[in-house]
Amino acid sequence: MVNITTYDFINSNSRKTVWLMILFPISLAVIVYLAIFLISAMGTDNNQTYNQISILTIANQTAIYILPIVSAIAILWILISYYTGQSFILSTAGAIELTRNNASEIIRIVENIAMTAGLPVPKVYAINDAALNAFATGRDPKHSYVVLTKGIINKLEKTELEGVIAHEMAHIGNRDTRLMLIMIVCISFATIIAELLLRFALTTRTNNSKNNNAAVIQLFLFALAIAFYIYGYLVAPLIKFALSRTREFQADATAALITRNPQGLIDALKKISGNSTINKLSDKETISPICIANPLAKNKQNSFFSKISGLLATHPPIEDRIKALQTMDGYRLNRH
């Protein structure tokens, strides 16, 4: 990681974003096709007409109608969310914009950090929550946002707050925000579609209980829902892990270089650790990766899907991040 420059990281993230936008509809189509194939195989067990046709033929005929629709919707979702995704994230977090009139000191710190980093000044938002957390979002440095909780604003010293803001500015400069915005879009799409399909399946059972085709339709909808859940909670986190495993370490190192004060971010991380749960985001597993620390509630962190995703977490333990920072600029692990 020491030999990787910021420009290398930016170029790498730009390539990964393109690949992600390509892989998302392709991998999604593969998962959906497998679900279609499974349903086709199950349909041949009790239907003599289906037995006369190969399972593969049935699956292909069905996929011809379904896959183009799924792929088109996925691509359209990405394009729309690429330009509006940050608004969705800010709205979900309940973030309110800060200005010179209500937070002049914070705006001044952000402006100074942006100037030092050679980046446009992002818009600054606050979440009315006592927790200590922060994140950045946006599709590029010219359309970027830094979000801070009221807790982190009120409880951190100036040097510590500078370290946190520099960390988020590093994500903006490294184009992490664009990469993670697309990643959130991909996971959100899959999980939302899965929930809709599940509801349709239950509705089909209720409204068509006397229809002979109801069981087949319901089974098909359940299979598609499971396929989208698998993508959202297993496949997408795997892609996320492969794309950004060094993201937080790089942002920490860049922040230390921007502020010339690794200790500020070290002290901030120590205070943030164990006090980072944001009420508005406490159950938003798709948004949690963009925060400087895990914002999920304890019960959500222990959920089945969180444990699976946790195996592929992009946030390394805060203790490891602190150790990495302590090695910068002549710091020793036993320095206090």
VOVEX-469129 format. One record per residue (C-alpha): x, y, z. Coordinates in steps of 0.2 Angstrom, whole numbers, plus 2048, in hexadecimal, padded with zeros to 3 digits. Example, Ala and Ser with C-alpha at 12.3 -4.5 7.8 and 13.67 -1.06 7.14 Angstrom:
% residues 2
px = 83E, py = 7EA, pz = 827 $
px = 844, py = 7FB, pz = 824 $
END
This chain:
% residues 336
px = 800, py = 800, pz = 800 $
px = 80F, py = 80C, pz = 803 $
px = 814, py = 80B, pz = 7F1 $
px = 802, py = 80F, pz = 7EA $
px = 800, py = 822, pz = 7E7 $
px = 7F0, py = 82B, pz = 7E8 $
px = 7EF, py = 82C, pz = 7D5 $
px = 7F1, py = 819, pz = 7D4 $
px = 7E3, py = 817, pz = 7E0 $
px = 7D8, py = 824, pz = 7D6 $
px = 7DB, py = 81B, pz = 7C5 $
px = 7D8, py = 80A, pz = 7CE $
px = 7C8, py = 810, pz = 7D5 $
px = 7C2, py = 817, pz = 7C4 $
px = 7C6, py = 806, pz = 7BB $
px = 7BD, py = 7FD, pz = 7C9 $
px = 7AD, py = 808, pz = 7C8 $
px = 7AC, py = 804, pz = 7B5 $
px = 7AE, py = 7F1, pz = 7B8 $
px = 7A1, py = 7F2, pz = 7C6 $
px = 795, py = 7FA, pz = 7BA $
px = 798, py = 7EC, pz = 7AE $
px = 798, py = 7DE, pz = 7BB $
px = 788, py = 7E3, pz = 7C4 $
px = 77C, py = 7DF, pz = 7B6 $
px = 786, py = 7D0, pz = 7B0 $
px = 787, py = 7C8, pz = 7C1 $
px = 775, py = 7CC, pz = 7C5 $
px = 770, py = 7C4, pz = 7B4 $
px = 77A, py = 7B4, pz = 7B9 $
px = 771, py = 7B3, pz = 7CA $
px = 760, py = 7B6, pz = 7C2 $
px = 763, py = 7A9, pz = 7B5 $
px = 768, py = 79C, pz = 7C1 $
px = 758, py = 79F, pz = 7CB $
px = 74E, py = 79D, pz = 7BA $
px = 758, py = 78D, pz = 7B7 $
px = 754, py = 786, pz = 7C8 $
px = 741, py = 78A, pz = 7C6 $
px = 741, py = 782, pz = 7B5 $
px = 749, py = 772, pz = 7BC $
px = 73C, py = 771, pz = 7CA $
px = 72E, py = 774, pz = 7BE $
px = 733, py = 764, pz = 7B4 $
px = 72F, py = 759, pz = 7C3 $
px = 71C, py = 75B, pz = 7C2 $
px = 718, py = 761, pz = 7B1 $
px = 718, py = 754, pz = 7A3 $
px = 718, py = 762, pz = 795 $
px = 729, py = 769, pz = 79D $
px = 730, py = 758, pz = 79D $
px = 730, py = 758, pz = 78A $
px = 73B, py = 767, pz = 789 $
px = 74C, py = 768, pz = 791 $
px = 74F, py = 772, pz = 7A0 $
px = 75C, py = 77D, pz = 798 $
px = 750, py = 781, pz = 78A $
px = 742, py = 786, pz = 796 $
px = 74F, py = 791, pz = 7A0 $
px = 755, py = 799, pz = 790 $
px = 744, py = 79D, pz = 78A $
px = 73F, py = 7A5, pz = 79B $
px = 74F, py = 7AF, pz = 79C $
px = 74D, py = 7B6, pz = 78B $
px = 73E, py = 7C0, pz = 792 $
px = 744, py = 7C3, pz = 7A4 $
px = 757, py = 7C7, pz = 7A3 $
px = 756, py = 7D6, pz = 796 $
px = 749, py = 7DE, pz = 7A2 $
px = 754, py = 7DB, pz = 7B2 $
px = 764, py = 7E1, pz = 7A9 $
px = 75B, py = 7F1, pz = 7A2 $
px = 754, py = 7F5, pz = 7B3 $
px = 765, py = 7F2, pz = 7BB $
px = 76E, py = 7FD, pz = 7AF $
px = 761, py = 80B, pz = 7B0 $
px = 762, py = 80A, pz = 7C3 $
px = 775, py = 80D, pz = 7C3 $
px = 773, py = 81C, pz = 7B7 $
px = 766, py = 824, pz = 7C1 $
px = 76E, py = 821, pz = 7D2 $
px = 77F, py = 826, pz = 7CB $
px = 778, py = 838, pz = 7CB $
px = 76C, py = 837, pz = 7D9 $
px = 773, py = 82A, pz = 7E4 $
px = 77B, py = 836, pz = 7F0 $
px = 76A, py = 83F, pz = 7F3 $
px = 763, py = 82E, pz = 7F8 $
px = 771, py = 82B, pz = 804 $
px = 770, py = 83D, pz = 80C $
px = 75D, py = 83B, pz = 80D $
px = 75E, py = 82A, pz = 815 $
px = 76B, py = 830, pz = 822 $
px = 760, py = 83F, pz = 826 $
px = 76E, py = 84B, pz = 822 $
px = 76C, py = 85E, pz = 823 $
px = 778, py = 86A, pz = 819 $
px = 783, py = 874, pz = 823 $
px = 788, py = 886, pz = 81E $
px = 792, py = 895, pz = 825 $
px = 783, py = 89B, pz = 82E $
px = 781, py = 88C, pz = 839 $
px = 792, py = 883, pz = 839 $
px = 79F, py = 890, pz = 834 $
px = 7AE, py = 886, pz = 83D $
px = 7AA, py = 876, pz = 834 $
px = 7A8, py = 87E, pz = 823 $
px = 7B9, py = 886, pz = 826 $
px = 7C1, py = 876, pz = 82B $
px = 7BA, py = 86D, pz = 81B $
px = 7C0, py = 87B, pz = 810 $
px = 7D2, py = 87B, pz = 817 $
px = 7D3, py = 868, pz = 815 $
px = 7CC, py = 869, pz = 803 $
px = 7D9, py = 876, pz = 7FF $
px = 7E7, py = 86C, pz = 806 $
px = 7E1, py = 85C, pz = 7FD $
px = 7DF, py = 866, pz = 7ED $
px = 7CD, py = 861, pz = 7EB $
px = 7BD, py = 86B, pz = 7E9 $
px = 7B4, py = 870, pz = 7F9 $
px = 7A6, py = 863, pz = 7FC $
px = 795, py = 867, pz = 803 $
px = 794, py = 863, pz = 816 $
px = 785, py = 85B, pz = 81E $
px = 782, py = 856, pz = 830 $
px = 777, py = 848, pz = 837 $
px = 76E, py = 84C, pz = 848 $
px = 776, py = 83D, pz = 851 $
px = 781, py = 83C, pz = 861 $
px = 78B, py = 82E, pz = 859 $
px = 79C, py = 831, pz = 853 $
px = 79D, py = 82D, pz = 840 $
px = 79F, py = 835, pz = 82F $
px = 79F, py = 830, pz = 81C $
px = 7A1, py = 838, pz = 80B $
px = 797, py = 835, pz = 7FC $
px = 795, py = 83C, pz = 7EA $
px = 799, py = 837, pz = 7D8 $
px = 7A9, py = 841, pz = 7D6 $
px = 7B3, py = 84F, pz = 7E0 $
px = 7A8, py = 85D, pz = 7D8 $
px = 798, py = 854, pz = 7DE $
px = 79D, py = 84E, pz = 7EF $
px = 797, py = 84F, pz = 801 $
px = 79E, py = 84D, pz = 812 $
px = 792, py = 848, pz = 820 $
px = 796, py = 849, pz = 832 $
px = 78C, py = 844, pz = 841 $
px = 788, py = 851, pz = 84E $
px = 791, py = 846, pz = 85B $
px = 7A1, py = 846, pz = 851 $
px = 7A0, py = 859, pz = 84F $
px = 79D, py = 85C, pz = 861 $
px = 7A8, py = 84F, pz = 869 $
px = 7B8, py = 84F, pz = 85F $
px = 7C7, py = 85C, pz = 861 $
px = 7CB, py = 866, pz = 852 $
px = 7DA, py = 85C, pz = 84D $
px = 7D0, py = 84C, pz = 84F $
px = 7C2, py = 853, pz = 844 $
px = 7CE, py = 859, pz = 837 $
px = 7D4, py = 847, pz = 836 $
px = 7C3, py = 840, pz = 833 $
px = 7BF, py = 84D, pz = 826 $
px = 7CF, py = 84A, pz = 81D $
px = 7CB, py = 838, pz = 81D $
px = 7BB, py = 83B, pz = 815 $
px = 7C3, py = 847, pz = 809 $
px = 7CF, py = 839, pz = 804 $
px = 7C1, py = 82E, pz = 800 $
px = 7BA, py = 83C, pz = 7F4 $
px = 7CC, py = 83F, pz = 7EC $
px = 7CF, py = 82C, pz = 7EA $
px = 7BE, py = 82A, pz = 7E1 $
px = 7B8, py = 81E, pz = 7EF $
px = 7A8, py = 827, pz = 7F0 $
px = 7A3, py = 824, pz = 7DE $
px = 7A8, py = 811, pz = 7E0 $
px = 79E, py = 80F, pz = 7F0 $
px = 78F, py = 819, pz = 7E9 $
px = 78E, py = 80C, pz = 7DB $
px = 791, py = 7FE, pz = 7E7 $
px = 782, py = 804, pz = 7F2 $
px = 777, py = 806, pz = 7E3 $
px = 77B, py = 7F4, pz = 7DD $
px = 777, py = 7ED, pz = 7EE $
px = 768, py = 7F8, pz = 7F1 $
px = 761, py = 7F3, pz = 7E0 $
px = 762, py = 7E0, pz = 7E4 $
px = 75B, py = 7E1, pz = 7F6 $
px = 74D, py = 7EC, pz = 7F1 $
px = 748, py = 7E1, pz = 7E2 $
px = 749, py = 7D2, pz = 7ED $
px = 73D, py = 7DA, pz = 7FA $
px = 731, py = 7DF, pz = 7EC $
px = 731, py = 7CD, pz = 7E5 $
px = 72E, py = 7C5, pz = 7F6 $
px = 71F, py = 7D1, pz = 7F8 $
px = 718, py = 7CC, pz = 7E7 $
px = 71B, py = 7BA, pz = 7EB $
px = 711, py = 7BB, pz = 7FB $
px = 703, py = 7C6, pz = 7F2 $
px = 702, py = 7B9, pz = 7E4 $
px = 6FF, py = 7AB, pz = 7F1 $
px = 6F1, py = 7B5, pz = 7FA $
px = 6E8, py = 7BB, pz = 7EA $
px = 6EA, py = 7AC, pz = 7E0 $
px = 6E8, py = 79D, pz = 7EC $
px = 6DC, py = 794, pz = 7E1 $
px = 6E6, py = 797, pz = 7D1 $
px = 6EF, py = 787, pz = 7CB $
px = 6FD, py = 793, pz = 7C5 $
px = 6FF, py = 79C, pz = 7D5 $
px = 70B, py = 790, pz = 7DD $
px = 717, py = 790, pz = 7CD $
px = 716, py = 7A3, pz = 7CD $
px = 719, py = 7A5, pz = 7E0 $
px = 728, py = 799, pz = 7DF $
px = 72F, py = 7A2, pz = 7D0 $
px = 72E, py = 7B3, pz = 7DA $
px = 736, py = 7AB, pz = 7E9 $
px = 744, py = 7A4, pz = 7DF $
px = 748, py = 7B5, pz = 7D7 $
px = 747, py = 7BD, pz = 7E8 $
px = 753, py = 7B1, pz = 7EF $
px = 75F, py = 7B4, pz = 7E0 $
px = 75E, py = 7C7, pz = 7E3 $
px = 761, py = 7C5, pz = 7F6 $
px = 770, py = 7BA, pz = 7F2 $
px = 777, py = 7C7, pz = 7E6 $
px = 774, py = 7D5, pz = 7F3 $
px = 77B, py = 7CD, pz = 802 $
px = 788, py = 7C1, pz = 7FB $
px = 78E, py = 7C5, pz = 7E9 $
px = 78E, py = 7D8, pz = 7EB $
px = 798, py = 7D8, pz = 7FB $
px = 7A4, py = 7CC, pz = 7F3 $
px = 7A7, py = 7D9, pz = 7E5 $
px = 7A7, py = 7E7, pz = 7F2 $
px = 7B5, py = 7DE, pz = 7FB $
px = 7BF, py = 7DB, pz = 7EC $
px = 7BE, py = 7ED, pz = 7E6 $
px = 7C2, py = 7F6, pz = 7F6 $
px = 7CB, py = 7EC, pz = 803 $
px = 7D9, py = 7FA, pz = 805 $
px = 7CD, py = 808, pz = 804 $
px = 7CD, py = 80D, pz = 817 $
px = 7DF, py = 80B, pz = 819 $
px = 7E3, py = 816, pz = 80A $
px = 7D7, py = 824, pz = 810 $
px = 7DE, py = 824, pz = 821 $
px = 7F0, py = 825, pz = 81A $
px = 7EB, py = 833, pz = 80E $
px = 7E2, py = 83C, pz = 81D $
px = 7F2, py = 83B, pz = 827 $
px = 7FC, py = 843, pz = 819 $
px = 7EF, py = 851, pz = 816 $
px = 7EF, py = 856, pz = 828 $
px = 801, py = 852, pz = 82C $
px = 7FA, py = 84B, pz = 83C $
px = 7F7, py = 838, pz = 83D $
px = 7F3, py = 83A, pz = 850 $
px = 7E4, py = 844, pz = 84D $
px = 7DB, py = 837, pz = 843 $
px = 7E2, py = 829, pz = 84F $
px = 7DA, py = 832, pz = 85E $
px = 7CA, py = 835, pz = 854 $
px = 7C9, py = 822, pz = 84F $
px = 7CB, py = 81E, pz = 862 $
px = 7BC, py = 828, pz = 867 $
px = 7B2, py = 822, pz = 858 $
px = 7B5, py = 810, pz = 85C $
px = 7A6, py = 809, pz = 865 $
px = 79B, py = 818, pz = 863 $
px = 797, py = 819, pz = 851 $
px = 785, py = 812, pz = 850 $
px = 77A, py = 81F, pz = 846 $
px = 768, py = 81D, pz = 849 $
px = 763, py = 822, pz = 837 $
px = 76F, py = 815, pz = 830 $
px = 76E, py = 808, pz = 83E $
px = 766, py = 7FB, pz = 832 $
px = 76C, py = 801, pz = 821 $
px = 779, py = 7F4, pz = 81D $
px = 77B, py = 7FA, pz = 80C $
px = 781, py = 80B, pz = 811 $
px = 78C, py = 806, pz = 820 $
px = 79C, py = 803, pz = 815 $
px = 79E, py = 816, pz = 811 $
px = 79F, py = 81B, pz = 824 $
px = 7AF, py = 81E, pz = 82C $
px = 7A9, py = 811, pz = 839 $
px = 79B, py = 804, pz = 83A $
px = 78A, py = 80E, pz = 83D $
px = 780, py = 7FE, pz = 83F $
px = 777, py = 7FA, pz = 84F $
px = 77E, py = 7EB, pz = 859 $
px = 770, py = 7E0, pz = 855 $
px = 771, py = 7E4, pz = 842 $
px = 784, py = 7E0, pz = 843 $
px = 780, py = 7CF, pz = 84A $
px = 773, py = 7CB, pz = 83D $
px = 775, py = 7BC, pz = 831 $
px = 778, py = 7C7, pz = 821 $
px = 784, py = 7D3, pz = 82B $
px = 78E, py = 7C4, pz = 831 $
px = 790, py = 7BE, pz = 81F $
px = 794, py = 7CF, pz = 819 $
px = 7A0, py = 7D2, pz = 827 $
px = 7AB, py = 7C4, pz = 821 $
px = 7AD, py = 7D0, pz = 812 $
px = 7AE, py = 7E0, pz = 81B $
px = 7B6, py = 7EF, pz = 812 $
px = 7B9, py = 7F7, pz = 823 $
px = 7C9, py = 7F0, pz = 82C $
px = 7C8, py = 7F0, pz = 83F $
px = 7CC, py = 802, pz = 846 $
px = 7DA, py = 7FA, pz = 851 $
px = 7E3, py = 7F5, pz = 840 $
px = 7E0, py = 806, pz = 839 $
px = 7E7, py = 80F, pz = 848 $
px = 7F7, py = 804, pz = 848 $
px = 7F9, py = 808, pz = 835 $
px = 7F8, py = 81B, pz = 839 $
px = 804, py = 819, pz = 848 $
px = 811, py = 813, pz = 83C $
px = 811, py = 823, pz = 831 $
px = 81D, py = 831, pz = 833 $
px = 828, py = 827, pz = 840 $
px = 81A, py = 822, pz = 84B $
px = 81D, py = 812, pz = 856 $
px = 80F, py = 806, pz = 85B $
px = 813, py = 809, pz = 86E $
px = 812, py = 81C, pz = 86C $
px = 804, py = 824, pz = 877 $
END
